[in-house]
């Protein structure tokens, strides 16, 4: 009993100062709005309620994408349910009686806290059962398109894999021009007519192949286009997809500051089908762009993950005409997407664009393209500065040790898969080691996980270089 009392007493003494510090900050921040930063949940942004209310009104009330409703939330739910049943959408999924509209809010962007990103949760949507099936069907249709006609990718690893495959066919005497862009206003500024036209284009592409439905696996992720039903799958016919998308565009309601608003322009924010619809619209524009290039499309590789775009164009170094054609292709790409969308260039003309957290290095003499994962806190680690991104859980936090070691392995997997040059892996691995030590991970635990990973994957992560070596 005495030993237990000693343990409890020592624990109280160790954390007594932190308890009073937390209580002190709690009193200081009383009455203010505290929220996480977008894409940096470990950082807290504090503003007064007036500033936050103004951000909500500018985003939802004063813009052209939303309109105020005179209906109450219950009346709008009853209207949505009646239309849901009249259009025969119950075949895709039952209406959830306990479902409610999501409460929309905004978060400050990490790069520019003066700009806000709107968040629309749909986890309690009354129609989420059918929405999940339609979203899976749309993703299956996207995956059935020929990859050479569009830029869409499914993950950063998929994009890097396609880049390495394209770079392996480069020949001596060829050069590569690169550009990376960010698509702005991807969800809020798209007209409904353009969304429906893109969906109809996608369905016609599938019907030309002889398909009329998507067989969605009810208990897994394996999907299949089909002409007839398949055992263990739920058939989602194209006519149902058309009706569903029209329904979502017409009856997209949310709550903001307790007031009911309706989205009258753009893709329904927070919906299960929203990412797929945005990608379908971009895919149609990219396919038209590739068709217009004619035979020149053999020179180009486009990669896009949602609103991040990277383009690579090869040319013959000794021919001025070939280089001019490559520049014209990159310039023409700026008008590829609908006029409501705009492309912002995200890198300088230094031949090392950043795409999906990876640094792309282009060697014109090879020619050769290499990629390496760039850790979010890599610049902080190089300059011995405080961590900017709070992405890694502290070792002393409440969770199982196995969960923390699995997190280390996931980072190592990402470094290996996104790097095609073993020599370039040393720097991100060294940054990871240093950040883990900053998060109070014991060195033996870190080294044991790294050695286990090297043994399982049969790779050599190499020595631990100086963090200050940087990029040469």
N, C-alpha and C positions, 0 to 999 in steps of 0.2 A: 504494500500500500504506500509506503514511504517513497519507493521508486516512482510510482505513478504520480504522486504529488510533485516530486521534483521535476518530472517531465512537463507536467502542466504548467508549473510555475515558470520554468525556463521559456516555454513557448509564449506565455503571456508577456514576459519581459522583452522577448525578441521583437514582438510585433506591436508593443504598446505605443511606440512612437509613430508607426505607420497608421495606427487606428486614429490617433488624434489628428494626424495630418489629413486623413481622408475626411474626418468630421469638419475640420477647418475649411477645406475646399468646398465641402457640401454647403456650408453656410454662405460662402462667398458667391457661389453660383446659383443661389436660390432666386427664382424668378426669371432666370435666363433660359434660353433654348440651347441645349447641348445635343450635338448630333455628330455621327462619324463622317469623315470625309469620303467622298466617292472614290472607290478603288484603293482606299487606304483606311480600312475600318479601325485600325489601332489609334489613329489620330482623332482628336475631338475638336470640333469647331464650335465656338460659343458666340452667339449673337443675341441681341435683345429681341423680344417678341415682335416689335414693330417691324424690324428688318425682315424677319422670317415671314410675317404676314404679307409684307409688300412683295416678297419673292414669290409667294404662292399666287397672289393676285396677278402679278405680271405674267406668270407662267400659264395659268389656267383661265383667268377671267378676261384679261385684256388682250390675249392673243386671238388669232383667227381660227385656231384648231378646236376650241371648246366653246360651248354656249351654256348659259344658265338655264335651268329648267324650272318651270312653275309647278311641276308635279312633285309630290313627296316621294321618298324612296320606296315606300310600300306600294304606291300607285304605279311607279315605274316597274317594280318587280312583277306586279300583276299583269301589266301590259306585255312585258318581255315573255312571261310564261305563256300568255295566250297566243302570241305570235309564234312562239317556239312550238307549240302543239299544232297550230293551224298549218304550219309549213312542213309538218311531218318529220321533225328533227328528233322526236322521241326514239326513233329507230336507232339512232347513233348513241344515245345515252339518256337515261332518265333525268328529269329535272330535280335538282336537289332542293327540297323544301326548306332546309336550314341554311341554304346559301344566301350570301349577302354581297352587295357591291363593295369593292375595295376602297379604302381610304387612301387617296393619293397624297404624296408629300414630296418634298424636294430635298436634295443633298447638294452641298457645295462641291464643285469640281476641284480635284487636287491641284491641277496645273494652274487654275485661275479661280480662287474662291469667290470672286465677284460673279461668276457664272454658275448657274444651277442646273442640276440634272433631275428631271421628274421621274418619280418611281410610282408605279401603279400595281400594287399586289393583287393577284387574282387567285390566291390559294383557296379562297372560300367562294369562288364563283358558282352560281347555281347550275351552270352548264359545263362544268369542267370535265365531266366524264366523257361527253362527246367531243369536247375540244381537244382532249389528249389524243383521241383516235384520228381526228382530222389532221392534227399537227404531225402525227407519225406518217400519215398518208402523204402529206405534202413533202415531207423529207424524203420519202421513198421515191416520189416523182422526180425530185431534184437529183437524186442519186442515179436515176436511170438515163439522164442526159449524157451525151458524149462530152467528155471533159475538155476536148479541144475547142468547144464552142463557147465556153464561159470561164470565169475566174473563180467560181465558188469552191471553197474548201471547208472541211468539217472540223479541223483542229489545227493548232500550230504545228504539230508533228506531221500531219498530212501535207500541209503547205511546204514544210522544209523537205520532206521526202520527194515531192514533185519537183522542187527546185534542184535538188541534187541529181535526179534523173535527167532533167533537161540539160543541166550543166555538163553531164558526162558525154553528151554528144557534140560539144563544142570542138571545133577543129583549129589547127594552127593557122594563124593569120586573121582570125576573127576577133572582134571586140564586142563588148556588152555595154549597153546604156541602160541605166536603172533609174527608177523613180518610185517614190512611195507617197501615197495620198491618204487623206482621211475624208470620208464622205460625211458632210454635215447635214443636219436636219433629215436624217434618214427615215424617221418614223412620223414626225409631226407635220411635215409639209407636203406629203404625197396626196394628190387628189384621189378620191374613191374610184373615179372612172379609170384612171391609169392602173390601179390595183386590180380591178376586175378584168381589164384587157389583158394584163400580164397573166392572170390566172387562166383565162380562156386560151391564151397562146400555149401555155404549158399543157393544158388538157388536150388541145388539138395535136400537140407533139406526141402525147401518149396514145391517143386514138389512132394516129397514123401508124403506130407500131402494132395495132390490133388489140390494145388493152381497153378495158372499160371499167376497171375497179382496182383497188389496192387491198390486198389481204393483210390485215394488221394482226400480228401475233398478240393475243390477249395476255400472255404471261411472259413475254420476252421482247427483245428488240429486233428479232429477225422479221423483216418485212419482205413482201414480194408483190410485183405487179402481176396481174392475172386476167384471164378471160372467163374463169369460173371460180367458184368458191373452193376453199382449201380447208381441210380438217384442222381444228384447233386455231383457226384464224377468224377474225371478224371482217366481213367484206364491206369496204367503203367505196361505193360507186361514185363516179365522177359527178353525176347529177346531184347527189347529196352534198358533195364538196362545194359545188356552186351555190346551193341554197344556204349552206352553213356560212360561207364567207359573206354573202349578201346580208344574212341576218346579223352577223357580228358588226358589219359596217353600219347598219341602220340603227342598231340598238346597243350602242357602246356607252354605258353609263358608269359614273364613278362619283365618289364623294370627295370634296375638298373643303376643309374647314367646316364640315358638317353640312355643306350645301351640295345639292345634286347638280352635276354637270354632265353634258353629253358631248362626246367627241364627234365633230361634224367633218373633220378633215384629217387625213393621215391614217396610218395603220393603228388599230386598237391597241393602246399601250397596256402592257402587262399581260395580254392574252397569250394562251398557249400557241396559237397559230401565228402570232405577230412576227417572230424571227423568220419563219418559213416564207411568209408573204413578202417581207422585205427582200429576202434573197431571190425570190422568184421575179420580182420586178427588176432587180439588178441583173439577174441572169438574162432576161429578155433583152435588155439594153446592151449587154456585153455580146450576146449572140449576133445582134444586128451590127455591132461594131466590127466583129470578126468577119462577118459576111462581106462588109464593105471593103475590107482590106484585100480581099481576093487571095492571090497567091502569097502576098506578104505576111499573111497570118502564120505561116510556117516559122517566121523568125521570132515570134513574140511568145512570151509566157506571162500570163496574168494570174495573180493569186489574190484572193480576197476572203477574209474572214469577217463577216458582218460588214462593218464600215471601214475596215483597214484594208488598203489596196497596195499591192506592189507589182510593178511591171518591169520585165526584163526583155530587151530587144537586142538581138545579135546583128552584127554588120561586118562587112569586109573592111579591114583597116586600110588597105591600100587603095580603096575606091571611095572617092569623095561623095559620089552619088549615093552609095550605100549608107554612108553615115548620115547624109541629109534625109534619106528616107526614114531612118531610125528616129531622128529628131522629129520629123513630121508625125510619125506614129504617136510619140509621146505627147505632142501638142494636140493632136486630134483626140486623144483619149479624154481630154478635159471636157469635151462636149458629148461624151458617150452616154451619160446618164440623163434622166429628165431634167428639164430646166429648173424644177423646184429643188433639185439637189445640186450641191456644189462640191468641187474637189479642192481641198487645201493641201498643198505640198508640205510634207512633214520632214524633209531632210534637205541638206545643202548638197551641191554638186561636188561631193568629195569622193564618190565611189564607194561609200560605206553606209548605205541606208540601214535604218533600224526598222524591223518588221516583226510584230508579234513578240516583242521582247528579245529578239535575236539581232545580233549585229551581222550584217551581210558584207563580206569582204570580196571585192572583185579585183582579180589580177589580170590586167589586160595583156600581159606578155605571155601568159600560159597558152590560151586563156584558161582561168580557173576561178570558180566561185566557191568560197568557203563560208560557213556560218558557225556561229558560236552563241550560246545562250548568255545573255547579259543579266546578271542578278539585279534586282530592283535597287538594292542598297550598295551596288558596286562602287559608285562614286563616293559614297559616305565612307566605305571601308578603305578606299584608296587615300582619302584625306584625313582619316582618323576623326571623322565628324560624328555627331549623334545620328542614330538611325532615323531615316525619314519615313520609311514604310514599316509598319508593325505587322508583318505577315507571319512571322514564326512565333509559335507559342513558347513561353518561358518554360524551362525545364522544371521549375519549382511550382508551376501551376497545377491545378487539380485535373489530372487525367492519367490514364494508364501509361506506363513507360513504353509499352509496345506501340501505342499510338504515336508517341513522339519519335521512336526509331523508324516507324513506317513512313512518317513525314520526311525524314532525312533521305530514305531510299527513293521516295517519289521525286525529290529534287535531283538526286543523282541520275535517275532514269531520264528526266527531262534534259539534263545537261548532255548525256550521252547521245540521245536521239536527235537533239537539235544541233549537234556539232559533228561535222564530217572530217575534222582534222584533230587527231588525238593530242597534238601539241597545244591546241588552243583550249583544251578542257582544263588545264592546270589553273588558270586564273579564276574562272567561276567556282571551281571546287575550293580554291583557297579562300575566296570571299565567303562561301558557304560555311567553311570551317570557322572563320573568324566571327561571323555573325552568330553561329551557334554558341561559341564561347562567350560572346556578349550576352547571350540569353541563358547563361549559367549552365550550359550543357557540359558535363565533365569530359575532359579530353579522352579518357579511356573509352567512354561510351561512343564518342564520335568516331574514333579510329576503329573500334570494333565493327561498327556499322559499315564504314567504308571498306574495310577488308572483306567483310562478308559479301558486300555488293560486288567487289572485284572478283571474288571466287565464283559467285553465282552467275554473273554475266560474262565472265572470262574476258574482262577488260582491265587495262592498267590505267589508273587515273593519274599516275606519275607523282612527281615530287610536289611539295607545297611551295610555290614560288613566292617571292615578295609581292605583297599586294600593290606596292608602289610602282611595279614595272609598267602597268597600264597597257595601252594599245600602242604598238609600234607602227 
